[in-house]
Amino acid sequence: MDVSHLTLRDFRNYQRLELGLTPAITLLYGPNAAGKTSILEALFFLATTRSTRVSADRDLVRWDALGEAGVPPFARMLAEVQRKSGPLRLEVLVQRRTDEDGQLTAASSKLVRIDRRPARAIDLVGQLRVVLFTPADLVLVDGPPNERRRYLDITLSQLDPHYVRTLAHYQKIAQQRNSLLRAWRERRRPLRAVDDELAYWDQELTAAGGYLLAERLRAVHELNALVGPLYQQISGGSAPLLVAYQPSLELETNQNAGGLANQLAAGLRAARRDEVARGQTLLGPHRDDLVFRVDGVNLGRYGSRGQQRSVALALKLGEAELMRQRAGDAPVLLLDDMLSELDAQRRAHLLETIRRPNQQTLLTATDLGIFGAEFLANITRLRVEEGRVYPS
Ligand SMILES: Nc1ncnc2c1ncn2[C@@H]1O[C@H](COP(=O)(O)OP(=O)(O)OP(=O)(O)O)[C@@H](O)[C@H]1O
């Protein structure tokens, strides 16, 4: 799939942008803080309804945006997407909220339209599929477990509408269950009826959790077939990379969603006392992790910087390939300042991937010097400066 046109209005440092895109490689280059990353961010947001940066949605709205008479400022993102099944028009408005006195608050709201019809944010996810590569991907390997869960969740959410909905439901239930557990821990609620009161929440949590587990295990199984050999090629080593799903409880993993849900339910019953004592849900997909091993060595803990970088790149390339295999068309690749970070071998791998036919890629760089003349001759180059994009 590819994005043929992107419109931005009052998004980050763009007042207005109308950008036609080719289905192949586009290089956005220009000085720091010009607005290159913001273009990738807008596409990522349209695909996932999440920002690439750790910031509130309201920060997407251009600081100097005025809004219109009586309407608070808003950022608008609109993409025309070309898919095998036909064209699609995706639009998101992020609007700042005001209080009774008309003063801007920290809150914002999201309005989504798919083919001009109002839709829920959750329905937008996966209409456009993207994979973002950034130098910060290293946290997938050496960072906290939530980064690795996020990696699986973003990949699966873009592939499976049921996964997004189940994940949202699971998170809501876990939150409500946690507030009950906290109330018992703090003796704000009588302890006699713990089992009865948890019965409904456990049923909902484990049904959703079983599905999330089943889908994550299936994805990890498929990823292994892709990422293992990719890592070998990228690192030039002989041993493949093994990705293991590490659940928060002992699991017979060769079971379907129902079987996994039953195991989770049994685990929760056994953990009841601990959960009440700690005031939180201790088991389930929200506590799981991924482990990366080569020759039996845990690379998250003991890998060299170079090995960890190779794992991160293999994971991202594997994600893109998984999406291509499952969905039947390639996701749009977004490479944010990526190539300058890579050594020659890793760079060559990435370039090989983005040069495939039917692969749309947008990449950013500050310095053209890192690209060969032949590469530059065969791509579209756009110069970005102070929130404007110029052909070059
Ligand atoms: N809501 C906003 N309104 C206006 N400007 C913003 C907003 N949010 C971020 N900016 C600014 O937009 C500019 C563009 O940032 P962006 O990250 O897109 O630049 P970049 O070209 O990718 O830079 P680099 O090469 O340094 O990564 C930055 O100066 C940033 O401070």
The ligand as an SDF file (V2000), in Angstrom:
LIG
                    3D

 31 33  0  0  0  0  0  0  0  0999 V2000
    3.0220   21.9350   18.3660 N   0  0  0  0  0  0  0  0  0  0  0  0
    4.0660   22.5150   17.7600 C   0  0  0  0  0  0  0  0  0  0  0  0
    3.9280   23.7360   17.1690 N   0  0  0  0  0  0  0  0  0  0  0  0
    4.9480   24.3190   16.5170 C   0  0  0  0  0  0  0  0  0  0  0  0
    6.1670   23.7780   16.4280 N   0  0  0  0  0  0  0  0  0  0  0  0
    6.3750   22.5820   17.0180 C   0  0  0  0  0  0  0  0  0  0  0  0
    5.3380   21.8780   17.6990 C   0  0  0  0  0  0  0  0  0  0  0  0
    5.8200   20.7120   18.1610 N   0  0  0  0  0  0  0  0  0  0  0  0
    7.1130   20.6750   17.7830 C   0  0  0  0  0  0  0  0  0  0  0  0
    7.4660   21.7960   17.1120 N   0  0  0  0  0  0  0  0  0  0  0  0
    8.7530   22.1710   16.5030 C   0  0  0  0  0  0  0  0  0  0  0  0
    8.7720   21.6940   15.1890 O   0  0  0  0  0  0  0  0  0  0  0  0
   10.1020   21.6040   14.7300 C   0  0  0  0  0  0  0  0  0  0  0  0
   10.2200   20.4390   13.8200 C   0  0  0  0  0  0  0  0  0  0  0  0
   10.5190   19.2590   14.4840 O   0  0  0  0  0  0  0  0  0  0  0  0
   10.9160   17.9000   13.7350 P   0  0  0  0  0  0  0  0  0  0  0  0
   11.2390   16.9210   14.8150 O   0  0  0  0  0  0  0  0  0  0  0  0
    9.8890   17.5350   12.7490 O   0  0  0  0  0  0  0  0  0  0  0  0
   12.2430   18.3480   12.9740 O   0  0  0  0  0  0  0  0  0  0  0  0
   13.2890   17.4870   12.1270 P   0  0  0  0  0  0  0  0  0  0  0  0
   13.4360   18.1800   10.8230 O   0  0  0  0  0  0  0  0  0  0  0  0
   12.9300   16.0520   12.1090 O   0  0  0  0  0  0  0  0  0  0  0  0
   14.5960   17.7140   12.9870 O   0  0  0  0  0  0  0  0  0  0  0  0
   15.8660   16.7490   13.3240 P   0  0  0  0  0  0  0  0  0  0  0  0
   16.6790   16.6660   12.0830 O   0  0  0  0  0  0  0  0  0  0  0  0
   16.5480   17.5430   14.3930 O   0  0  0  0  0  0  0  0  0  0  0  0
   15.3180   15.4600   13.8070 O   0  0  0  0  0  0  0  0  0  0  0  0
   10.9510   21.6250   15.9860 C   0  0  0  0  0  0  0  0  0  0  0  0
   11.5970   22.8770   16.0710 O   0  0  0  0  0  0  0  0  0  0  0  0
    9.9570   21.5190   17.1190 C   0  0  0  0  0  0  0  0  0  0  0  0
   10.3580   22.2250   18.2720 O   0  0  0  0  0  0  0  0  0  0  0  0
  1  2  1  0
  2  3  1  0
  2  7  2  0
  3  4  2  0
  4  5  1  0
  5  6  2  0
  6  7  1  0
  6 10  1  0
  7  8  1  0
  8  9  2  0
  9 10  1  0
 10 11  1  0
 11 12  1  0
 11 30  1  0
 12 13  1  0
 13 14  1  0
 13 28  1  0
 14 15  1  0
 15 16  1  0
 16 17  2  0
 16 18  1  0
 16 19  1  0
 19 20  1  0
 20 21  2  0
 20 22  1  0
 20 23  1  0
 23 24  1  0
 24 25  2  0
 24 26  1  0
 24 27  1  0
 28 29  1  0
 28 30  1  0
 30 31  1  0
M  END
$$$$
